[in-house]
Amino acid sequence: MPRADVVVIGAGLSGLSCAAELAERGARVFLAAKGMATTHWTHGGLDLAAPAGASTVRDGVHTLAAIDGHPYRSLAADLEAAAVAHRARMAAEGLRYAGSLDAPLIPLPTSIGSLRPAAILPAAQAAALEPWAGTRLLLVGFGRYRDAWAPYAARNLRHAAWPEGPAEVGAVEVELPGLGRLHNIAPQVLARLFDGPAWRTRAFSAITDVLPAGAWRIGMPAVLGLDQHADVHAEAERRLGHPVFEMVSLPPSVPGIRLFDALRRRILAAGGRVQIGFDVVRVERTGNRIIAIHTEAASRTLRIAGDAFVLATGGIGGAGIRAQHDGTLVERVFGLPVSAPPRERWFSDDPLHLHPLETAGIEVGDDLAPFELENVRVIGSGLPGMHYLDERCGDGVALASARRAVRSVAGDRAVAA
Ligand SMILES: Cc1cc2nc3c(=O)[nH]c(=O)nc-3n(C[C@H](O)[C@H](O)[C@H](O)COP(=O)(O)OP(=O)(O)OC[C@H]3O[C@@H](n4cnc5c(N)ncnc54)[C@H](O)[C@@H]3O)c2cc1C
């Protein structure tokens, strides 16, 4: 029966970061998660803060920290150090970021031809952060890869309100070698193909053949390798002779998978355990302390005992909180009370904008302990009060709360702070 100093529940950015830092500090860590997390949905960049009107991330954090009930009210103080530590951890795994808290938030072209604000991106997306005025953008799409359709995205970008955008947006489609019999290709399949030096040489030749003359900045589906990603991206720029940046399309997100893999490697290298497919189905509690969780493992239930427990199961989006037919919300692991808008305000008029239930979460103190359980900490998007899709602060809250939790559980357990 496993026993850990700290049991982390959830494998999103918050749970993985928290488990990595705890393991690096010498704690025995067991991370259990029901399944893959938001990492596999999103862009692999760092959304720390980009509310409307913010010119930089720091400016955005300042705005959000002034909002009553927002997690940054307390956590803004931890954000910068948490982002530095995260970037160092990722760089050690060969995944670097470009940008900073003080760099301007600029409109980033997406693979559906919309724009979203960004300032800190993986190195392979960084060419999109350079000024666009007077330049030319070429979107390269791949035949049979339906999740990123270059002509459609280019048309939308030509009509987008893109201040200081490129002078021209073009699009080409390429038939990649050896894929003629496939109808639907998943992004991770293409990424694995790009990892192979022989196949990618042929692929880059096919792309070179269709490039129009002149100077371009090339946006390409985010499939430039998984394990060999840095080499694949460098080779793309060398072989094509233009700056190349990855554009994330429909899930699963290859940059997100790289992020997940890198953090999991860090936890394992530091002696921690990571188990995916472990839904927590029951907990043992004595008074106001949790003693153990029980998870659905292969063919049996596994009991994992611990001194401290970190709840990183996400909010409504991550399935850490569920809405019930009777109009109540439940936190699924410990049954903690959920703070949320009243039921009549659950539904938004615009399905793509500001879902009111985004703000649902578990109320905690500054140490991130919920008021009922002294050896539990809540981190990530299970915290209440943020509109992460609009404020673009979900990753920042994940990292800052993970860091705060590491320091906070040191009080429950002998984890070097
Ligand atoms: C579809 C989607 C898109 C988003 N896009 C953005 C964005 O563009 N920008 C932004 O700033 N934020 C975005 N967010 C918010 C996002 O959640 C955060 O940015 C950030 O990734 C924090 O995630 P997390 O670690 O809190 O939880 P999550 O990434 O949600 O991970 C939750 C983890 O908990 C596990 N889990 C849940 N219940 C159980 C259980 N009972 N037992 C065991 N494990 C369990 C899940 O399997 C998963 O591994 C998005 C969220 C969603 C859902």
The ligand as an ORCA input file, in Angstrom:
! r2SCAN-3c Opt
* xyz 0 1
  C     -11.100     23.547    -22.065
  C     -10.308     24.491    -21.201
  C      -9.585     25.501    -21.794
  C      -8.847     26.388    -20.993
  N      -8.164     27.380    -21.624
  C      -7.484     28.265    -20.874
  C      -6.775     29.337    -21.504
  O      -6.768     29.462    -22.718
  N      -6.105     30.204    -20.697
  C      -6.110     30.077    -19.333
  O      -5.508     30.900    -18.676
  N      -6.759     29.071    -18.733
  C      -7.445     28.171    -19.451
  N      -8.106     27.142    -18.837
  C      -8.007     26.998    -17.380
  C      -6.971     25.898    -17.014
  O      -7.630     24.963    -16.241
  C      -5.776     26.475    -16.356
  O      -5.172     27.365    -17.253
  C      -4.643     25.589    -15.884
  O      -4.224     24.699    -16.871
  C      -4.866     24.968    -14.550
  O      -5.290     23.667    -14.593
  P      -5.373     22.827    -13.249
  O      -4.062     22.224    -12.928
  O      -6.008     23.640    -12.185
  O      -6.439     21.700    -13.584
  P      -6.772     20.860    -14.887
  O      -5.829     21.091    -15.991
  O      -8.214     21.039    -15.121
  O      -6.517     19.351    -14.399
  C      -7.362     18.667    -13.503
  C      -6.773     17.302    -13.215
  O      -7.496     16.696    -12.141
  C      -7.869     15.377    -12.495
  N      -9.077     15.003    -11.737
  C     -10.306     15.586    -11.715
  N     -11.116     14.927    -10.864
  C     -10.400     13.902    -10.325
  C     -10.666     12.854     -9.382
  N     -11.864     12.696     -8.796
  N      -9.681     11.987     -9.069
  C      -8.448     12.087     -9.625
  N      -8.138     13.074    -10.533
  C      -9.093     13.957    -10.866
  C      -8.088     15.454    -14.008
  O      -8.068     14.173    -14.611
  C      -6.871     16.320    -14.389
  O      -5.703     15.537    -14.459
  C      -8.853     26.240    -19.591
  C      -9.597     25.208    -18.996
  C     -10.318     24.341    -19.788
  C     -11.097     23.240    -19.115
*
